[in-house]
């Protein structure tokens, strides 16, 4: 059989940092209010000249370098984003051109905050089919562009960034199992209910969220999908070395780990520094923990996403 393994990781965060104190100068909020409810203390915000493909480029270059390959070895690009550069062409195609890669398939995948886990699972299936040998999987977002900065309930939560991995064909399993789900009946609790028609925005172009409903739903499905994914390998949550849930809210992360019976020492947390970077949050956290030495070869890592749609999923990875 043909399997796939993560052989390189990379990430990029815009230079501009916005702290809770910065937000408190223009919103009816405070550092204490934000930290106590979300665990977030700062987030990175892209410059007006930076697009999702611009953030994806350095993250991808890092991942390619870490894999010890040339960009020309990439034969598949899957890019997860909810904030594409344009309506079309896809952000994946724009990234492909910036990397100087020609001819291989490149496409965007939209599953909001579950996007990277979805994209990783899809890339794994492509490689397992034998049609492709080396995939670049990216999560990149400029969520700052779809926020109502006068709404303290959402403006304080999100940030911008990009993360990437290189996935290569191998004789040894690396992506041990994955599970993906969606339920469109929950679309109204987290959405950007707008569109472009006749050159004008119809509906709302701002993110809208029912925070309490999202919290309850997220903790429930993240627990369920982690157990489902581990069970495919004959494992239990206790066999997991590291848990990397979507970095939405510290309370969601801690509640998920607790429900799975995992101690805080097994939980990778970046939401305090990055905020919620949607599809970028999981690969950003993965790259950080790989580079600081916590995640090492042989470790089993549970990657999880949950986001608007509603979508959710998990992938159990052996590094």
N, C-alpha and C positions, 0 to 999 in steps of 0.2 A: 504493500500500500504506500501511497504518497501522503505525507503529512506536511504541516507547515510549522515553522518556529519563528519567534521574534528574535532577530539577530542584531537589531540596532534600534535605539530610541533617540528622540530629539525633542526639543521644545523651544518656544520663543514667547517672551512676554514684552509688550511695548514698554518703552523707558518711562513713560509718564505714570506716576503712582498717585492715586487719589485716596487719601486717608478718610477715616470716619470724621475726623475733626474738620477736614476740608468740606465734607458734605454738610456738616452741622452749620456751616456759615451761610448756606443758602436754603436749607430745609429745616423743618421743625423736627429736629432729631438730635441725638447726641451719640458720642462714642459708646457710652454705657448702654444706651437703648439698643443700638445696633449689635454690639457684642453679646449682650445678654439674650437676644432673640435669635441670632444667626451664627455667632462665633467669628464673624468677619471683622477684620480691623483695617484692611486696605484692599485695593484692587488696582489692576493696571488698565489704562485706557489708551486706545490707539489714537494717534494723531489723525487729523482730518484727511491727510494725504495717504493714510495706510488703509488698505483693504484686506479682506480675508486672505487673498492669495499672497499679499505682501507678508503677512504674519506666517503663513504656511511655508514660505520659501526657506527662511533660516532654520525652522524646525526640521524641515525635510533634509536640508543639507547636513544638519547634525546627525540625523538618523542614518543617512547614507554613509557618512564618515564612520560612525560607530559600527556599522555593519561591515566595513572594510571593502566596499564595492564602489564601482563607478555608477554615476547616474544612468549611463547607457545600459546598465544591467537590469534596470527596472523595466518590467514588461506588463505592468498593470498599475493604475493609479485609481484609488477610491478615496474620495474626499467627503467627509461629513461636515455639513454646515447648514445653519438656518439663516445665515446672513451672507449670501453670495455676493460677489462683486457686481454682477449684472443679472438681469432676467436670463439672458444667455449671451455668450457661450458660458458653459459651466466653469466654475472656479477651478475644477480639476484640470480642464484644458488650459486655462490661463497659467496655472502652476506648472503644468507639463512644459509649456513654452519657456517659462522662466528658468526651468531646470535644463533646458536644451535637449529634451527627450522628444523623439519623433516616432509616430506610428503606433505606439501601444494604446490599448483602450484606456480611456480616462473619463470618469463620470462622477457626478455629485450624488450623495445619498442624504436624504432629508428625514431624520427621525428625531430631530431636536436634541435633547440632552442624552438620548440613547444612541445618537448617531455613530459615535466611534465604536461602540460594542457591536452595533449592526454592521458597520463597515468591516470590522475585523472578522466577523463571522462570514460575511459574504466573500471576502478575500480568501479566507481559509477554504471555502468550498471551491472557488476558482482554482486554487493551487491543487487541491485534492483531486480535481478532475483531470489533472495532467496537462491542461492547456497553458498554464502559466507557472513560472518558476520563482519569480521575485516581485513582490507587490509592495508598493508604498501606500500605507494607510494613514490618513491625516484627519485630525479634527481641528477645525479653525473657526473662530468666531470674532465678530465685532458687535457684540450685543449692545454696546453703548449707543449704537445707531438707532435702536428700536425701543429705547427707554424714554418714558416721560420723566424728565429730570425734576419735575415738581411733585412727583408721587413718591413719598418716602417709603411706601410699602413695597415698591419694586426697584426704585433707583439705587437703593443701598445694596442690593443683592448681587448685582452682576458685574462682570469684568470681561476684558478681551484677552485673547491669547491663542496659541496654537501648539499642538503636540503631534508627533508623528512616530510611526514605527515602520521598520522594514521587515517583511514577512517572507521567508524563503522556504522552498521545498526541502524536505529532509526525510530521512528514513526513520527518524525518531519523532514521536508525537510531541508537539509543542502546544498547539491549541487542543487541549484534551477534550473539551466539550463546550457547547454553547447552547443557549436557548433564547429565543426571541418571541415577543408577544406585543399585541396592540389591542386597544379597545376604543374605537372612535366615539363611543357614547359619552366619554369623559372629556370631549374636546373643549367644552366651555369653561373648564376650571383653569386652563392655562393655554393662552392663544395670543396671536397677533391677528385679529380679525379684519384684515384689510387687503386690498388688492390695487392694481393699477388698471385703469380703464379710460381710454381716450385721453391719455396723458395726465390724468388726475387720480389721486388716491380715493378709492371708495372704501367705506368702513373706517376702521382705525388702524393706523400704522404703528401703534404703541403696544407693547406687551401688557397683557391683562392677566391677573392671577388671583385665584381664591386660595390664599396661603394655607388655611387650616385644612381644606379639602385635599390639597396637594400633599401636605405633610402626612396625613393619615393614609392616603393611597400609596405614597412612595414607600413608607416603612413596611406596609403589608406586602407589596409586590417584590420589593428587594429581598425580603426574607424568603419568600416563596421561590423566586427564580434562582437564588443561590443554592437552595436545597435541591431544586430540580436539576440544576447543572451538575452539582457534585454527585448526585445519585446516578447520573449517566455513566460515571466512571467508577461506580461502586464505592464512592467516598462519602464522608459526612463533613459538615463544617469544621469539625475538629482537625481534619487533615489539611486545612488551608494554612499556609504560612503567613499570607498577607491578604488583607481585604482592601480593595480600592473601589468604593462606591462612587457614583457621580457626586461631585463636590458641590452640593446645593446649599446645605445648611448643616452646621455642626450637630444640631440635635437629631437630624435625620440620620447622619452618619453613626452617631453614638447609639441611637435606638436600634438601628439595623444590626450593628455589631453585637449589642446585648441580646437581641432576639435570636441571633445565631450562636450565642454562647461563646463569643470571641472576646477576649480582653482588649483593652485599649492599646496594648503594646503590639497588637496585630493589625491595627487600623492605620492606614496612610491618610493623613489630613493635610490638605493644602488650601482649603476654603478660607482659612484665616488670612492668608496672604494674597490669594488670587480672586476671591469671591467666586461666584458661579460663572464659569466660562463655558457652559453648555457642552457642546460636543468636544470641546478641547479639554475639559476638566480631567477626564480619566487618563488620556495620554500624557498630559502635563504632570499629573501626580506620579504616574508610572516612571517617567523619565527622571524626575527628581529623586525618587527612591532608588532607582538603579544607579544613578550617578553619585549619590551619597553613601552607597555601599550597603544599604539595608536589604535590598533585593539582590540576591546572588544566584548564580547558575544552580539549577536544581530546585529552587524554591517554587512552590505552587501558589499562584496569585489569582484571586477571584476579582475580575473586573466587572463592574455593574453600572448600568445606566437606567435612568427613568426620566421621561420628559413628556412634553406636550404631544397630544395625539389621541389618547395617551399611549405612549410606547414604553416598553421596558425589556430588559434583557441582561444576560450575563455570559461571560466567557471564562472558563477555568484554564489558566495558562501555566505551563511549566517552563520556566526561564532556562 
